[in-house]
Amino acid sequence: AKTPIRIALTALRQTCTQLRASRPEVLATAMGQIRTAKDLAIAQNDHALHSGCAAFEAYISVATPMGQLEDNVVNTALGALEQLAALPLGYADARDSVAIALGKAIQKKLAA
């Protein structure tokens, strides 16, 4: 069963494909989709997913206008968000470690 968050992340993944194809005008669409995912995470009291979405939002908002969006970073981040959406909330430690690792990886990329 496709949950609302999984549907939102699937749409975001499709949008990011266009972003990577040097279509920065798609950034507004991606940012809206991330906002939707963050709102869904808040509604589900899912702090790890919200944190992961916020980190990815920071990355694409900085990297896209600079033409520095990297496929491996986008794919890894989307994979982490999809993993967070799939893991039950009861797996708090695993979910937190995924969100923290994603945040650290993106901070490193943005600082580079």
Backbone as JSON, one array per atom type, in Angstrom:
{
  "sequence": "AKTPIRIALTALRQTCTQLRASRPEVLATAMGQIRTAKDLAIAQNDHALHSGCAAFEAYISVATPMGQLEDNVVNTALGALEQLAALPLGYADARDSVAIALGKAIQKKLAA",
  "N": [[0.84, -1.19, 0.0], [0.61, 2.13, -0.91], [1.61, 4.75, 0.97], [0.75, 8.15, 1.95], [3.18, 9.56, 2.41], [5.08, 8.01, 1.07], [4.15, 8.29, -1.54], [4.57, 11.03, -1.87], [7.39, 11.1, -1.7], [8.09, 9.58, -3.92], [7.19, 11.22, -5.98], [8.9, 13.37, -5.51], [11.38, 12.19, -6.08], [11.1, 11.81, -8.86], [10.92, 14.48, -9.68], [13.45, 15.37, -8.95], [15.01, 14.09, -10.81], [14.59, 15.65, -13.04], [15.65, 18.02, -12.07], [18.36, 17.37, -11.92], [18.88, 17.23, -14.56], [19.74, 19.66, -15.33], [17.7, 21.61, -15.02], [16.91, 24.08, -13.48], [14.59, 25.54, -12.97], [12.81, 23.79, -12.03], [13.24, 23.61, -9.41], [11.5, 24.98, -7.63], [9.24, 23.35, -7.67], [10.3, 20.99, -6.56], [10.98, 21.95, -4.01], [8.44, 22.51, -3.01], [7.41, 19.92, -2.93], [9.06, 18.8, -1.02], [8.3, 20.32, 1.18], [5.67, 19.35, 1.46], [6.25, 16.68, 2.14], [7.59, 17.14, 4.57], [5.48, 18.27, 6.05], [3.76, 16.05, 6.17], [5.38, 14.35, 7.66], [5.49, 15.76, 10.09], [2.79, 15.62, 10.8], [2.64, 12.94, 11.34], [4.17, 12.78, 13.53], [6.85, 12.27, 13.12], [9.92, 12.67, 13.68], [12.49, 12.0, 12.76], [12.19, 11.61, 9.98], [11.3, 14.16, 9.26], [13.57, 15.66, 9.92], [15.43, 14.54, 8.12], [14.26, 15.3, 5.68], [14.48, 18.07, 5.9], [17.26, 18.38, 5.84], [17.83, 17.49, 3.24], [16.4, 19.37, 1.82], [17.89, 21.68, 2.41], [20.26, 21.02, 1.07], [19.5, 20.78, -1.72], [18.53, 23.34, -2.17], [20.73, 24.95, -1.99], [22.72, 23.73, -3.63], [21.55, 23.43, -6.21], [21.07, 26.07, -7.49], [23.74, 26.77, -7.78], [24.66, 25.02, -9.6], [25.74, 22.65, -8.71], [24.63, 20.22, -8.05], [24.83, 16.9, -7.15], [24.59, 13.68, -8.47], [25.06, 11.3, -6.95], [24.77, 12.21, -4.33], [22.12, 13.14, -4.3], [20.75, 10.74, -4.94], [21.51, 9.11, -2.76], [20.48, 10.57, -0.61], [17.71, 10.61, -1.21], [17.26, 7.86, -1.11], [17.74, 7.41, 1.61], [15.65, 8.91, 2.75], [13.47, 7.49, 1.73], [13.93, 5.09, 3.01], [13.55, 5.86, 5.67], [10.84, 6.45, 5.52], [9.82, 3.92, 5.16], [10.62, 2.41, 7.37], [9.23, 1.34, 10.42], [7.92, 3.49, 13.03], [8.58, 2.49, 15.51], [11.19, 1.61, 15.38], [13.1, 3.4, 16.5], [15.85, 3.99, 17.15], [17.33, 3.07, 14.9], [16.13, 4.61, 12.93], [16.75, 7.2, 13.79], [19.55, 7.12, 13.55], [19.85, 6.91, 10.77], [18.76, 9.38, 9.94], [20.5, 11.17, 11.24], [22.98, 10.5, 10.09], [22.45, 11.18, 7.42], [22.03, 13.95, 7.68], [24.61, 14.76, 8.57], [26.19, 14.01, 6.34], [25.18, 15.69, 4.38], [25.73, 18.19, 5.48], [28.54, 18.12, 5.32], [28.85, 18.11, 2.51], [27.76, 20.6, 1.85], [29.53, 22.25, 3.11], [31.81, 21.9, 1.69]],
  "CA": [[0.0, 0.0, 0.0], [1.36, 3.38, -1.01], [1.2, 5.73, 1.97], [0.94, 9.52, 1.44], [4.59, 9.97, 2.44], [5.77, 7.31, -0.03], [3.72, 8.93, -2.79], [5.27, 12.31, -1.92], [8.8, 10.86, -1.97], [8.19, 9.11, -5.3], [7.07, 12.43, -6.81], [10.13, 14.14, -5.31], [12.44, 11.51, -6.84], [10.88, 12.13, -10.27], [11.26, 15.89, -9.86], [14.91, 15.51, -8.83], [15.57, 13.66, -12.09], [14.56, 16.85, -13.88], [16.59, 18.97, -11.48], [19.71, 16.96, -12.3], [19.03, 17.44, -16.0], [20.0, 21.1, -15.48], [16.47, 22.37, -15.15], [16.76, 24.71, -12.17], [13.23, 26.06, -12.76], [12.07, 22.71, -11.37], [13.56, 23.71, -7.99], [10.31, 25.38, -6.87], [8.41, 22.15, -7.55], [10.96, 20.1, -5.59], [10.85, 22.54, -2.67], [7.05, 22.29, -2.6], [7.25, 18.51, -2.59], [9.74, 18.58, 0.27], [7.41, 20.9, 2.2], [4.59, 18.38, 1.64], [6.8, 15.54, 2.89], [7.83, 17.61, 5.94], [4.17, 18.4, 6.7], [3.29, 14.7, 6.46], [6.21, 13.85, 8.76], [5.03, 16.42, 11.31], [1.47, 15.06, 11.13], [2.85, 11.58, 11.87], [5.09, 12.92, 14.65], [8.04, 11.56, 12.67], [11.01, 13.66, 13.76], [13.62, 11.57, 11.95], [11.88, 11.9, 8.58], [11.28, 15.62, 9.11], [14.96, 16.08, 9.94], [16.02, 14.13, 6.85], [13.72, 16.15, 4.63], [15.06, 19.41, 6.07], [18.64, 18.33, 5.38], [17.8, 17.41, 1.78], [15.92, 20.68, 1.37], [19.04, 22.58, 2.47], [21.2, 20.65, 0.01], [19.09, 21.15, -3.09], [18.32, 24.78, -2.28], [22.06, 25.57, -2.17], [23.48, 23.12, -4.73], [20.91, 23.6, -7.52], [21.4, 27.35, -8.14], [25.18, 26.83, -8.04], [24.99, 24.0, -10.58], [26.59, 21.66, -8.04], [23.84, 19.07, -7.63], [25.55, 15.67, -7.48], [23.7, 12.52, -8.55], [25.23, 10.36, -5.84], [24.23, 12.81, -3.1], [20.67, 13.13, -4.45], [20.27, 9.35, -4.84], [21.71, 8.64, -1.39], [19.53, 11.27, 0.26], [16.37, 10.09, -1.48], [17.22, 6.5, -0.57], [17.62, 7.51, 3.07], [14.29, 9.37, 3.05], [12.58, 6.36, 1.45], [14.17, 4.12, 4.09], [12.87, 6.39, 6.85], [9.39, 6.31, 5.32], [9.47, 2.5, 5.22], [10.89, 1.86, 8.71], [8.22, 1.7, 11.42], [8.34, 4.45, 14.06], [9.11, 1.75, 16.64], [12.63, 1.42, 15.2], [13.57, 4.77, 16.72], [17.31, 4.11, 17.1], [17.75, 2.92, 13.51], [15.63, 5.76, 12.17], [17.54, 8.36, 14.19], [20.91, 7.02, 12.99], [19.75, 7.23, 9.34], [18.55, 10.82, 9.82], [21.73, 11.85, 11.66], [24.0, 10.27, 9.06], [22.08, 11.99, 6.25], [22.31, 15.34, 8.03], [26.06, 14.97, 8.58], [26.7, 13.91, 4.98], [24.79, 16.89, 3.65], [26.53, 19.29, 6.04], [29.87, 18.01, 4.72], [28.76, 18.53, 1.1], [27.51, 22.04, 1.79], [30.73, 22.95, 3.6], [32.92, 21.66, 0.75]],
  "C": [[0.88, 1.25, 0.0], [0.8, 4.37, 0.0], [1.4, 7.13, 1.38], [2.41, 9.94, 1.41], [5.37, 9.27, 1.32], [5.41, 7.9, -1.38], [4.46, 10.26, -2.96], [6.75, 12.12, -2.28], [9.03, 10.35, -3.4], [8.11, 10.3, -6.26], [8.34, 13.27, -6.71], [11.28, 13.51, -6.1], [12.31, 11.83, -8.33], [11.26, 13.57, -10.57], [12.77, 16.08, -9.84], [15.62, 15.03, -10.1], [15.62, 14.84, -13.05], [15.52, 17.91, -13.37], [18.01, 18.67, -11.96], [19.96, 17.18, -13.78], [19.17, 18.94, -16.29], [18.72, 21.88, -15.77], [16.17, 23.04, -13.81], [15.36, 25.28, -11.92], [12.35, 25.01, -12.06], [12.3, 22.77, -9.85], [12.33, 24.06, -7.15], [9.38, 24.19, -6.66], [8.99, 21.22, -6.49], [10.8, 20.64, -4.17], [9.43, 22.37, -2.13], [6.81, 20.86, -2.18], [7.94, 18.17, -1.27], [8.88, 19.14, 1.4], [6.25, 19.95, 2.5], [5.07, 17.2, 2.48], [7.06, 15.93, 4.35], [6.52, 17.74, 6.71], [3.61, 17.03, 7.07], [4.08, 14.1, 7.63], [5.77, 14.46, 10.09], [3.69, 15.82, 11.77], [1.59, 13.67, 11.75], [3.78, 11.59, 13.09], [6.4, 12.18, 14.37], [9.22, 12.54, 12.57], [12.18, 13.29, 12.86], [13.38, 11.9, 10.47], [11.86, 13.4, 8.32], [12.71, 16.16, 9.04], [15.67, 15.75, 8.63], [15.55, 14.99, 5.7], [14.32, 17.56, 4.7], [16.51, 19.45, 5.58], [18.69, 18.3, 3.85], [17.35, 18.73, 1.18], [17.08, 21.69, 1.35], [20.01, 22.3, 1.33], [20.73, 21.13, -1.36], [18.89, 22.65, -3.24], [19.64, 25.52, -2.48], [22.74, 25.04, -3.43], [22.88, 23.38, -6.11], [21.27, 24.93, -8.18], [22.88, 27.48, -8.51], [25.61, 25.82, -9.1], [25.86, 22.89, -10.01], [25.82, 20.46, -7.49], [24.54, 17.8, -8.08], [24.59, 14.48, -7.41], [23.82, 11.61, -7.35], [24.66, 10.91, -4.54], [22.7, 12.77, -3.15], [20.12, 11.72, -4.27], [20.4, 8.81, -3.43], [20.69, 9.27, -0.45], [18.11, 10.75, 0.05], [16.21, 8.67, -0.96], [17.05, 6.5, 0.94], [16.21, 7.94, 3.47], [13.28, 8.24, 2.82], [12.72, 5.28, 2.53], [13.45, 4.57, 5.36], [11.35, 6.23, 6.72], [8.94, 4.86, 5.48], [9.64, 1.91, 6.62], [9.81, 2.28, 9.69], [8.78, 2.64, 12.48], [8.95, 3.75, 15.27], [10.61, 1.5, 16.57], [13.34, 2.76, 15.37], [15.09, 4.91, 16.57], [17.83, 4.04, 15.67], [17.34, 4.13, 12.7], [16.46, 7.0, 12.5], [18.94, 8.31, 13.58], [20.91, 7.31, 11.49], [19.63, 8.75, 9.17], [19.82, 11.6, 10.19], [22.82, 11.7, 10.62], [23.71, 11.1, 7.81], [22.4, 13.46, 6.51], [23.79, 15.65, 8.0], [26.64, 14.95, 7.18], [26.38, 15.18, 4.19], [25.53, 18.11, 4.18], [27.92, 19.3, 5.45], [29.87, 18.53, 3.29], [28.59, 20.03, 1.01], [28.72, 22.85, 2.24], [31.89, 22.86, 2.61], [33.09, 22.81, -0.24]]
}
